[in-house]
Amino acid sequence: MEKDLTEKLFEELKKQGLYEQEDTIEDEDDENESEGSNDQFCEIICKLLHSQTQVHILHLQTTSYSEHKALQGYYEGIDGLVDGLVESYQGKHGLLKNYKTFDMVDYKSNDQLLKYFKELLEIISDNRDSVKESYLQNQIDTIEELINSTLYKLKFLK
């Protein structure tokens, strides 16, 4: 008897346009399709989110004015870029899950800074194919632009 009542309720909801089973199934399929690439994309995002705080710490520890300013430009710029990228991704693919954290390190040298930013570029390069949409790729390009601009300042501006 309960099953018949439930079926009648669903039929009535469908008639009123309040229940669409097909859309629910499609939404679940879309979420499942993106789960495979979610981990790779999340790797980029986790490292970039970490980089804002890590670079801010390095900025506060360096005694070089040029490094200080270059690092400031990065940590002030990366927040909005990562936020925009994540929001665009989540609008299409659903919420990111399984964020990771990483240990902070202290400032040692300019070579350490160069290595750090090159490693960020490598993480992006290794995982960026987890998204196919051109607008997401463009947002990633803008982040790479900021990283490479920071590398230029750290290498050549003393």
OpenMM code with the backbone's topology and positions (N, CA, C; nanometers):
from openmm import Vec3, app, unit

residues = "MET GLU LYS ASP LEU THR GLU LYS LEU PHE GLU GLU LEU LYS LYS GLN GLY LEU TYR GLU GLN GLU ASP THR ILE GLU ASP GLU ASP ASP GLU ASN GLU SER GLU GLY SER ASN ASP GLN PHE CYS GLU ILE ILE CYS LYS LEU LEU HIS SER GLN THR GLN VAL HIS ILE LEU HIS LEU GLN THR THR SER TYR SER GLU HIS LYS ALA LEU GLN GLY TYR TYR GLU GLY ILE ASP GLY LEU VAL ASP GLY LEU VAL GLU SER TYR GLN GLY LYS HIS GLY LEU LEU LYS ASN TYR LYS THR PHE ASP MET VAL ASP TYR LYS SER ASN ASP GLN LEU LEU LYS TYR PHE LYS GLU LEU LEU GLU ILE ILE SER ASP ASN ARG ASP SER VAL LYS GLU SER TYR LEU GLN ASN GLN ILE ASP THR ILE GLU GLU LEU ILE ASN SER THR LEU TYR LYS LEU LYS PHE LEU LYS".split()
positions = [
    Vec3(0.0823, -0.1198, 0.0000),
    Vec3(0.0000, 0.0000, 0.0000),
    Vec3(0.0863, 0.1256, 0.0000),
    Vec3(0.1970, 0.1264, 0.0774),
    Vec3(0.2842, 0.2447, 0.0838),
    Vec3(0.3461, 0.2739, -0.0519),
    Vec3(0.3852, 0.1706, -0.1246),
    Vec3(0.4477, 0.1893, -0.2537),
    Vec3(0.3518, 0.2587, -0.3490),
    Vec3(0.2260, 0.2187, -0.3482),
    Vec3(0.1276, 0.2804, -0.4353),
    Vec3(0.1093, 0.4280, -0.4016),
    Vec3(0.1076, 0.4608, -0.2737),
    Vec3(0.0931, 0.5998, -0.2303),
    Vec3(0.2139, 0.6829, -0.2738),
    Vec3(0.3337, 0.6257, -0.2613),
    Vec3(0.4559, 0.6950, -0.3029),
    Vec3(0.4536, 0.7193, -0.4530),
    Vec3(0.4174, 0.6181, -0.5292),
    Vec3(0.4095, 0.6341, -0.6744),
    Vec3(0.3084, 0.7412, -0.7117),
    Vec3(0.1943, 0.7435, -0.6459),
    Vec3(0.0921, 0.8451, -0.6729),
    Vec3(0.1452, 0.9838, -0.6398),
    Vec3(0.2196, 0.9954, -0.5308),
    Vec3(0.2765, 1.1238, -0.4924),
    Vec3(0.3743, 1.1723, -0.5994),
    Vec3(0.4627, 1.0844, -0.6470),
    Vec3(0.5584, 1.1218, -0.7510),
    Vec3(0.4868, 1.1618, -0.8795),
    Vec3(0.3828, 1.0887, -0.9161),
    Vec3(0.3071, 1.1218, -1.0364),
    Vec3(0.2438, 1.2603, -1.0252),
    Vec3(0.1887, 1.2898, -0.9094),
    Vec3(0.1274, 1.4213, -0.8879),
    Vec3(0.2333, 1.5317, -0.8925),
    Vec3(0.3472, 1.5072, -0.8305),
    Vec3(0.4555, 1.6063, -0.8328),
    Vec3(0.5046, 1.6289, -0.9754),
    Vec3(0.5136, 1.5223, -1.0540),
    Vec3(0.5546, 1.5347, -1.1946),
    Vec3(0.4544, 1.6192, -1.2730),
    Vec3(0.3258, 1.5956, -1.2501),
    Vec3(0.2214, 1.6717, -1.3193),
    Vec3(0.2323, 1.8198, -1.2884),
    Vec3(0.2672, 1.8527, -1.1643),
    Vec3(0.2786, 1.9918, -1.1216),
    Vec3(0.4142, 2.0523, -1.1572),
    Vec3(0.5023, 1.9708, -1.2180),
    Vec3(0.6343, 2.0192, -1.2561),
    Vec3(0.7295, 2.0356, -1.1390),
    Vec3(0.7012, 1.9667, -1.0296),
    Vec3(0.7847, 1.9788, -0.9102),
    Vec3(0.8827, 1.8630, -0.8947),
    Vec3(0.8746, 1.7654, -0.9839),
    Vec3(0.9656, 1.6524, -0.9749),
    Vec3(1.0023, 1.6084, -1.1149),
    Vec3(1.1334, 1.6087, -1.1437),
    Vec3(1.1814, 1.5629, -1.2731),
    Vec3(1.2925, 1.4629, -1.2490),
    Vec3(1.2599, 1.3380, -1.2570),
    Vec3(1.3555, 1.2320, -1.2269),
    Vec3(1.4725, 1.2342, -1.3250),
    Vec3(1.4483, 1.2619, -1.4515),
    Vec3(1.5550, 1.2584, -1.5512),
    Vec3(1.6647, 1.3598, -1.5184),
    Vec3(1.6268, 1.4818, -1.4770),
    Vec3(1.7257, 1.5837, -1.4440),
    Vec3(1.8110, 1.5422, -1.3258),
    Vec3(1.7493, 1.4789, -1.2277),
    Vec3(1.8230, 1.4344, -1.1103),
    Vec3(1.9281, 1.3313, -1.1498),
    Vec3(1.8907, 1.2386, -1.2376),
    Vec3(1.9849, 1.1366, -1.2819),
    Vec3(2.0976, 1.2004, -1.3615),
    Vec3(2.0666, 1.2945, -1.4497),
    Vec3(2.1702, 1.3619, -1.5274),
    Vec3(2.2656, 1.4375, -1.4370),
    Vec3(2.2138, 1.5070, -1.3360),
    Vec3(2.2997, 1.5808, -1.2440),
    Vec3(2.3953, 1.4864, -1.1727),
    Vec3(2.3455, 1.3691, -1.1314),
    Vec3(2.4318, 1.2722, -1.0645),
    Vec3(2.5382, 1.2216, -1.1596),
    Vec3(2.5015, 1.1984, -1.2871),
    Vec3(2.5990, 1.1533, -1.3860),
    Vec3(2.7066, 1.2580, -1.4079),
    Vec3(2.6666, 1.3864, -1.4174),
    Vec3(2.7639, 1.4940, -1.4346),
    Vec3(2.8626, 1.4965, -1.3195),
    Vec3(2.8139, 1.4799, -1.1967),
    Vec3(2.9023, 1.4804, -1.0810),
    Vec3(2.9972, 1.3619, -1.0850),
    Vec3(2.9460, 1.2441, -1.1260),
    Vec3(3.0303, 1.1255, -1.1315),
    Vec3(3.1371, 1.1383, -1.2393),
    Vec3(3.1029, 1.1988, -1.3538),
    Vec3(3.1996, 1.2175, -1.4607),
    Vec3(3.3149, 1.3050, -1.4156),
    Vec3(3.2890, 1.4033, -1.3331),
    Vec3(3.3940, 1.4964, -1.2934),
    Vec3(3.4758, 1.4467, -1.1752),
    Vec3(3.4334, 1.3396, -1.1096),
    Vec3(3.5067, 1.2921, -0.9920),
    Vec3(3.6473, 1.2479, -1.0266),
    Vec3(3.6676, 1.1865, -1.1444),
    Vec3(3.7997, 1.1406, -1.1820),
    Vec3(3.8987, 1.2548, -1.1950),
    Vec3(3.8548, 1.3666, -1.2500),
    Vec3(3.9443, 1.4796, -1.2693),
    Vec3(3.9475, 1.5703, -1.1465),
    Vec3(3.8557, 1.5506, -1.0540),
    Vec3(3.8483, 1.6354, -0.9352),
    Vec3(3.9778, 1.6302, -0.8552),
    Vec3(4.0358, 1.5113, -0.8384),
    Vec3(4.1586, 1.4978, -0.7597),
    Vec3(4.2748, 1.5724, -0.8240),
    Vec3(4.2889, 1.5607, -0.9543),
    Vec3(4.3976, 1.6304, -1.0241),
    Vec3(4.3792, 1.7816, -1.0155),
    Vec3(4.2587, 1.8266, -1.0377),
    Vec3(4.2325, 1.9701, -1.0314),
    Vec3(4.2520, 2.0197, -0.8883),
    Vec3(4.2071, 1.9411, -0.7921),
    Vec3(4.2217, 1.9787, -0.6522),
    Vec3(4.3697, 1.9884, -0.6132),
    Vec3(4.4545, 1.9076, -0.6752),
    Vec3(4.5998, 1.9157, -0.6499),
    Vec3(4.6522, 2.0545, -0.6869),
    Vec3(4.6099, 2.1052, -0.8008),
    Vec3(4.6496, 2.2407, -0.8423),
    Vec3(4.5998, 2.3421, -0.7404),
    Vec3(4.4727, 2.3334, -0.7089),
    Vec3(4.4104, 2.4322, -0.6215),
    Vec3(4.4716, 2.4291, -0.4823),
    Vec3(4.4925, 2.3115, -0.4285),
    Vec3(4.5506, 2.3009, -0.2934),
    Vec3(4.6889, 2.3635, -0.2885),
    Vec3(4.7710, 2.3364, -0.3889),
    Vec3(4.9060, 2.3942, -0.3925),
    Vec3(4.9001, 2.5454, -0.4090),
    Vec3(4.8081, 2.5941, -0.4904),
    Vec3(4.7977, 2.7387, -0.5113),
    Vec3(4.7444, 2.8096, -0.3865),
    Vec3(4.6466, 2.7491, -0.3205),
    Vec3(4.5966, 2.8088, -0.1963),
    Vec3(4.7067, 2.8126, -0.0908),
    Vec3(4.7820, 2.7048, -0.0816),
    Vec3(4.8941, 2.6990, 0.0117),
    Vec3(4.9987, 2.8043, -0.0239),
    Vec3(5.0199, 2.8247, -0.1547),
    Vec3(5.1252, 2.9164, -0.1986),
    Vec3(5.1016, 3.0588, -0.1501),
    Vec3(4.9765, 3.0982, -0.1362),
    Vec3(4.9501, 3.2355, -0.0913),
    Vec3(5.0089, 3.2584, 0.0481),
    Vec3(4.9820, 3.1682, 0.1405),
    Vec3(5.0342, 3.1833, 0.2762),
    Vec3(5.1844, 3.1578, 0.2806),
    Vec3(5.2296, 3.0553, 0.2076),
    Vec3(5.3725, 3.0238, 0.2075),
    Vec3(5.4540, 3.1418, 0.1542),
    Vec3(5.4101, 3.1987, 0.0443),
    Vec3(5.4830, 3.3109, -0.0151),
    Vec3(5.4754, 3.4342, 0.0749),
    Vec3(5.3650, 3.4512, 0.1426),
    Vec3(5.3541, 3.5635, 0.2357),
    Vec3(5.4582, 3.5485, 0.3475),
    Vec3(5.4757, 3.4283, 0.3972),
    Vec3(5.5772, 3.4030, 0.5005),
    Vec3(5.7173, 3.4314, 0.4459),
    Vec3(5.7452, 3.3828, 0.3253),
    Vec3(5.8763, 3.4077, 0.2652),
    Vec3(5.8990, 3.5573, 0.2446),
    Vec3(5.7949, 3.6269, 0.2051),
    Vec3(5.7982, 3.7731, 0.1876),
    Vec3(5.8383, 3.8423, 0.3183),
    Vec3(5.7876, 3.7933, 0.4284),
    Vec3(5.8170, 3.8543, 0.5580),
    Vec3(5.9564, 3.8187, 0.6098),
    Vec3(6.0145, 3.7119, 0.5562),
    Vec3(6.1446, 3.6667, 0.6058),
    Vec3(6.2635, 3.7131, 0.5223),
    Vec3(6.2405, 3.7492, 0.3970),
    Vec3(6.3534, 3.7905, 0.3141),
    Vec3(6.4072, 3.9264, 0.3593),
    Vec3(6.5366, 3.9457, 0.3394),
    Vec3(6.5967, 4.0760, 0.3700),
    Vec3(6.6218, 4.1559, 0.2419),
    Vec3(6.5853, 4.0989, 0.1282),
    Vec3(6.6009, 4.1664, -0.0003),
    Vec3(6.4731, 4.2427, -0.0331),
    Vec3(6.4885, 4.3725, -0.0590),
    Vec3(6.3715, 4.4542, -0.0913),
    Vec3(6.3061, 4.4079, -0.2222),
    Vec3(6.3876, 4.3746, -0.3228),
    Vec3(6.3304, 4.3331, -0.4512),
    Vec3(6.2535, 4.2005, -0.4370),
    Vec3(6.3074, 4.1063, -0.3592),
    Vec3(6.2342, 3.9817, -0.3344),
    Vec3(6.1069, 4.0105, -0.2556),
    Vec3(6.1181, 4.0953, -0.1573),
    Vec3(6.0050, 4.1337, -0.0733),
    Vec3(5.8892, 4.1843, -0.1604),
    Vec3(5.9195, 4.2741, -0.2529),
    Vec3(5.8152, 4.3314, -0.3390),
    Vec3(5.7626, 4.2301, -0.4414),
    Vec3(5.8518, 4.1481, -0.4971),
    Vec3(5.8083, 4.0465, -0.5934),
    Vec3(5.7138, 3.9463, -0.5276),
    Vec3(5.7490, 3.9033, -0.4086),
    Vec3(5.6656, 3.8070, -0.3362),
    Vec3(5.5329, 3.8697, -0.2947),
    Vec3(5.5359, 3.9964, -0.2583),
    Vec3(5.4124, 4.0668, -0.2230),
    Vec3(5.3170, 4.0704, -0.3421),
    Vec3(5.3706, 4.0988, -0.4595),
    Vec3(5.2871, 4.1002, -0.5799),
    Vec3(5.2202, 3.9660, -0.6041),
    Vec3(5.2936, 3.8592, -0.5752),
    Vec3(5.2363, 3.7266, -0.5946),
    Vec3(5.1252, 3.6982, -0.4948),
    Vec3(5.1545, 3.7098, -0.3654),
    Vec3(5.0523, 3.6686, -0.2678),
    Vec3(4.9301, 3.7588, -0.2718),
    Vec3(4.9469, 3.8850, -0.3122),
    Vec3(4.8294, 3.9719, -0.3265),
    Vec3(4.7487, 3.9386, -0.4512),
    Vec3(4.8127, 3.8869, -0.5537),
    Vec3(4.7445, 3.8579, -0.6791),
    Vec3(4.6818, 3.7201, -0.6878),
    Vec3(4.7406, 3.6233, -0.6205),
    Vec3(4.6973, 3.4847, -0.6389),
    Vec3(4.5591, 3.4571, -0.5796),
    Vec3(4.5233, 3.5255, -0.4726),
    Vec3(4.3962, 3.4968, -0.4047),
    Vec3(4.2766, 3.5102, -0.4985),
    Vec3(4.2638, 3.6232, -0.5630),
    Vec3(4.1495, 3.6448, -0.6521),
    Vec3(4.1505, 3.5524, -0.7717),
    Vec3(4.2699, 3.5214, -0.8225),
    Vec3(4.2792, 3.4324, -0.9386),
    Vec3(4.2351, 3.2908, -0.9035),
    Vec3(4.2799, 3.2398, -0.7908),
    Vec3(4.2416, 3.1043, -0.7497),
    Vec3(4.0926, 3.0995, -0.7152),
    Vec3(4.0447, 3.2016, -0.6466),
    Vec3(3.9026, 3.2079, -0.6112),
    Vec3(3.8158, 3.2036, -0.7369),
    Vec3(3.8514, 3.2819, -0.8360),
    Vec3(3.7751, 3.2837, -0.9611),
    Vec3(3.7800, 3.1506, -1.0330),
    Vec3(3.8966, 3.0879, -1.0346),
    Vec3(3.9114, 2.9583, -1.1000),
    Vec3(3.8267, 2.8518, -1.0314),
    Vec3(3.8319, 2.8466, -0.8999),
    Vec3(3.7546, 2.7457, -0.8261),
    Vec3(3.6048, 2.7690, -0.8455),
    Vec3(3.5614, 2.8932, -0.8382),
    Vec3(3.4188, 2.9206, -0.8558),
    Vec3(3.3717, 2.8828, -0.9961),
    Vec3(3.4516, 2.9111, -1.0987),
    Vec3(3.4157, 2.8725, -1.2356),
    Vec3(3.4085, 2.7207, -1.2485),
    Vec3(3.5070, 2.6525, -1.1929),
    Vec3(3.5101, 2.5067, -1.1980),
    Vec3(3.3883, 2.4484, -1.1273),
    Vec3(3.3609, 2.4969, -1.0067),
    Vec3(3.2507, 2.4410, -0.9279),
    Vec3(3.1158, 2.4689, -0.9920),
    Vec3(3.1019, 2.5794, -1.0620),
    Vec3(2.9778, 2.6076, -1.1322),
    Vec3(2.9472, 2.5026, -1.2374),
    Vec3(3.0502, 2.4473, -1.2967),
    Vec3(3.0337, 2.3463, -1.4019),
    Vec3(3.0376, 2.2034, -1.3466),
    Vec3(3.1297, 2.1767, -1.2545),
    Vec3(3.1585, 2.0389, -1.2141),
    Vec3(3.1139, 2.0018, -1.0725),
    Vec3(3.0702, 2.0960, -0.9943),
    Vec3(3.0329, 2.0658, -0.8565),
    Vec3(3.1445, 2.1035, -0.7608),
    Vec3(3.1146, 2.0920, -0.6330),
    Vec3(3.2090, 2.1347, -0.5297),
    Vec3(3.3331, 2.0473, -0.5259),
    Vec3(3.4466, 2.1121, -0.5054),
    Vec3(3.5712, 2.0386, -0.4819),
    Vec3(3.5676, 1.9798, -0.3418),
    Vec3(3.6226, 1.8639, -0.3289),
    Vec3(3.6305, 1.7956, -0.1986),
    Vec3(3.7747, 1.7535, -0.1753),
    Vec3(3.8025, 1.7111, -0.0553),
    Vec3(3.9317, 1.6522, -0.0201),
    Vec3(4.0487, 1.7494, -0.0309),
    Vec3(4.0292, 1.8711, 0.0165),
    Vec3(4.1396, 1.9668, 0.0196),
    Vec3(4.2510, 1.9137, 0.1085),
    Vec3(4.3755, 1.9436, 0.0696),
    Vec3(4.4931, 1.9002, 0.1449),
    Vec3(4.5669, 2.0229, 0.1978),
    Vec3(4.6445, 2.0017, 0.3031),
    Vec3(4.7304, 2.1067, 0.3548),
    Vec3(4.8756, 2.0611, 0.3445),
    Vec3(4.9650, 2.1585, 0.3513),
    Vec3(5.1078, 2.1316, 0.3377),
    Vec3(5.1828, 2.2106, 0.4441),
    Vec3(5.2992, 2.1603, 0.4809),
    Vec3(5.3824, 2.2283, 0.5804),
    Vec3(5.4416, 2.3558, 0.5216),
    Vec3(5.4646, 2.4522, 0.6080),
    Vec3(5.5302, 2.5766, 0.5697),
    Vec3(5.6810, 2.5600, 0.5844),
    Vec3(5.7553, 2.6357, 0.5051),
    Vec3(5.9017, 2.6349, 0.5157),
    Vec3(5.9498, 2.7782, 0.5370),
    Vec3(6.0668, 2.7904, 0.5953),
    Vec3(6.1287, 2.9212, 0.6172),
    Vec3(6.2138, 2.9603, 0.4976),
    Vec3(6.2339, 3.0903, 0.4854),
    Vec3(6.3179, 3.1457, 0.3788),
    Vec3(6.4628, 3.0997, 0.3960),
    Vec3(6.5230, 3.0587, 0.2833),
    Vec3(6.6639, 3.0213, 0.2841),
    Vec3(6.7454, 3.1039, 0.1846),
    Vec3(6.6937, 3.1135, 0.0598),
    Vec3(6.7715, 3.1814, -0.0439),
    Vec3(6.6849, 3.2150, -0.1643),
    Vec3(6.7421, 3.2948, -0.2540),
    Vec3(6.6749, 3.3258, -0.3795),
    Vec3(6.6573, 3.1988, -0.4615),
    Vec3(6.7556, 3.1103, -0.4595),
    Vec3(6.7447, 2.9836, -0.5332),
    Vec3(6.6252, 2.9016, -0.4840),
    Vec3(6.6010, 2.9043, -0.3549),
    Vec3(6.4855, 2.8339, -0.2979),
    Vec3(6.3563, 2.8919, -0.3564),
    Vec3(6.3486, 3.0237, -0.3668),
    Vec3(6.2295, 3.0881, -0.4213),
    Vec3(6.2077, 3.0484, -0.5670),
    Vec3(6.3145, 3.0530, -0.6458),
    Vec3(6.3041, 3.0157, -0.7869),
    Vec3(6.2571, 2.8717, -0.8007),
    Vec3(6.3134, 2.7829, -0.7216),
    Vec3(6.2748, 2.6416, -0.7244),
    Vec3(6.1269, 2.6259, -0.6857),
    Vec3(6.0835, 2.6990, -0.5847),
    Vec3(5.9451, 2.6898, -0.5382),
    Vec3(5.8467, 2.7271, -0.6499),
    Vec3(5.8718, 2.8390, -0.7168),
    Vec3(5.7799, 2.8828, -0.8219),
    Vec3(5.7860, 2.7912, -0.9444),
    Vec3(5.9026, 2.7364, -0.9753),
    Vec3(5.9129, 2.6399, -1.0858),
    Vec3(5.8348, 2.5129, -1.0530),
    Vec3(5.8372, 2.4714, -0.9274),
    Vec3(5.7596, 2.3539, -0.8856),
    Vec3(5.6099, 2.3808, -0.8972),
    Vec3(5.5661, 2.5025, -0.8658),
    Vec3(5.4240, 2.5369, -0.8855),
    Vec3(5.3856, 2.5227, -1.0320),
    Vec3(5.4710, 2.5726, -1.1205),
    Vec3(5.4433, 2.5614, -1.2645),
    Vec3(5.4363, 2.4150, -1.3075),
    Vec3(5.5215, 2.3319, -1.2511),
    Vec3(5.5226, 2.1892, -1.2845),
    Vec3(5.3937, 2.1210, -1.2372),
    Vec3(5.3490, 2.1538, -1.1189),
    Vec3(5.2232, 2.0969, -1.0673),
    Vec3(5.1070, 2.1347, -1.1579),
    Vec3(5.1051, 2.2592, -1.2002),
    Vec3(4.9993, 2.3035, -1.2910),
    Vec3(5.0081, 2.2277, -1.4232),
    Vec3(5.1276, 2.2195, -1.4786),
    Vec3(5.1473, 2.1517, -1.6064),
    Vec3(5.1071, 2.0043, -1.5991),
    Vec3(5.1430, 1.9385, -1.4903),
    Vec3(5.1129, 1.7958, -1.4743),
    Vec3(4.9638, 1.7672, -1.4576),
    Vec3(4.8870, 1.8650, -1.4115),
    Vec3(4.7465, 1.8392, -1.3763),
    Vec3(4.6445, 1.9210, -1.4540),
    Vec3(4.6877, 2.0123, -1.5371),
    Vec3(4.5919, 2.1024, -1.6003),
    Vec3(4.5019, 2.0337, -1.7025),
    Vec3(4.5417, 1.9184, -1.7529),
    Vec3(4.4552, 1.8475, -1.8471),
    Vec3(4.3346, 1.7841, -1.7784),
    Vec3(4.3227, 1.8029, -1.6478),
    Vec3(4.2053, 1.7540, -1.5750),
    Vec3(4.0822, 1.8381, -1.6059),
    Vec3(4.1020, 1.9525, -1.6693),
    Vec3(3.9891, 2.0339, -1.7152),
    Vec3(4.0049, 2.0577, -1.8653),
    Vec3(3.8953, 2.0551, -1.9343),
    Vec3(3.8976, 2.0693, -2.0804),
    Vec3(3.8456, 2.2050, -2.1272),
    Vec3(3.7653, 2.2705, -2.0452),
    Vec3(3.6992, 2.3937, -2.0877),
    Vec3(3.8011, 2.5046, -2.1104),
    Vec3(3.7865, 2.5756, -2.2213),
    Vec3(3.8831, 2.6801, -2.2571),
    Vec3(3.8835, 2.7944, -2.1567),
    Vec3(3.7695, 2.8280, -2.0997),
    Vec3(3.7663, 2.9381, -2.0038),
    Vec3(3.8418, 2.9020, -1.8759),
    Vec3(3.8382, 2.7736, -1.8359),
    Vec3(3.9171, 2.7298, -1.7204),
    Vec3(4.0655, 2.7288, -1.7557),
    Vec3(4.0987, 2.6845, -1.8762),
    Vec3(4.2373, 2.6872, -1.9214),
    Vec3(4.2909, 2.8310, -1.9257),
    Vec3(4.2065, 2.9242, -1.9687),
    Vec3(4.2474, 3.0649, -1.9717),
    Vec3(4.2752, 3.1175, -1.8310),
    Vec3(4.1941, 3.0773, -1.7355),
    Vec3(4.2166, 3.1203, -1.5972),
    Vec3(4.3467, 3.0600, -1.5432),
    Vec3(4.3739, 2.9366, -1.5801),
    Vec3(4.5001, 2.8737, -1.5410),
    Vec3(4.6173, 2.9468, -1.6071),
    Vec3(4.6007, 2.9856, -1.7338),
    Vec3(4.7048, 3.0621, -1.8025),
    Vec3(4.7367, 3.1917, -1.7280),
    Vec3(4.6348, 3.2584, -1.6769),
    Vec3(4.6551, 3.3832, -1.6039),
    Vec3(4.7345, 3.3588, -1.4754),
    Vec3(4.7089, 3.2468, -1.4109),
    Vec3(4.7854, 3.2106, -1.2909),
    Vec3(4.9307, 3.1828, -1.3281),
    Vec3(4.9519, 3.1111, -1.4384),
    Vec3(5.0883, 3.0870, -1.4848),
    Vec3(5.1584, 3.2183, -1.5201),
    Vec3(5.0838, 3.3108, -1.5760),
    Vec3(5.1389, 3.4426, -1.6078),
    Vec3(5.1900, 3.5111, -1.4812),
    Vec3(5.1127, 3.5063, -1.3733),
    Vec3(5.1549, 3.5661, -1.2468),
    Vec3(5.2800, 3.4966, -1.1920),
    Vec3(5.2831, 3.3652, -1.1998),
    Vec3(5.3995, 3.2913, -1.1506),
    Vec3(5.5237, 3.3272, -1.2318),
    Vec3(5.5107, 3.3289, -1.3641),
    Vec3(5.6259, 3.3613, -1.4484),
    Vec3(5.6711, 3.5056, -1.4325),
    Vec3(5.5784, 3.5955, -1.4112),
    Vec3(5.6143, 3.7343, -1.3840),
    Vec3(5.6906, 3.7456, -1.2525),
    Vec3(5.6483, 3.6697, -1.1540),
    Vec3(5.7183, 3.6672, -1.0255),
    Vec3(5.8583, 3.6085, -1.0424),
    Vec3(5.8700, 3.5022, -1.1212),
    Vec3(6.0018, 3.4443, -1.1488),
    Vec3(6.0941, 3.5466, -1.2142),
    Vec3(6.0422, 3.6205, -1.3106),
    Vec3(6.1218, 3.7249, -1.3766),
    Vec3(6.1741, 3.8252, -1.2738),
    Vec3(6.0870, 3.8713, -1.1877),
    Vec3(6.1272, 3.9706, -1.0861),
    Vec3(6.2313, 3.9128, -0.9911),
    Vec3(6.2151, 3.7879, -0.9542),
    Vec3(6.3100, 3.7252, -0.8611),
    Vec3(6.4459, 3.6999, -0.9266),
    Vec3(6.4447, 3.6712, -1.0576),
    Vec3(6.5698, 3.6428, -1.1302),
    Vec3(6.6469, 3.7680, -1.1676),
    Vec3(6.5772, 3.8701, -1.2155),
    Vec3(6.6452, 3.9795, -1.2838),
    Vec3(6.6379, 4.1150, -1.2161),
    Vec3(6.5467, 4.1335, -1.1231),
    Vec3(6.5370, 4.2639, -1.0575),
    Vec3(6.6010, 4.2552, -0.9187),
    Vec3(6.7065, 4.3273, -0.9026),
    Vec3(6.7795, 4.3192, -0.7751),
    Vec3(6.7665, 4.4465, -0.6971),
] * unit.nanometer
topology = app.Topology()
chain = topology.addChain("A")
for resn in residues:
    res = topology.addResidue(resn, chain)
    for name in ("N", "CA", "C"):
        topology.addAtom(name, app.Element.getBySymbol(name[0]), res)
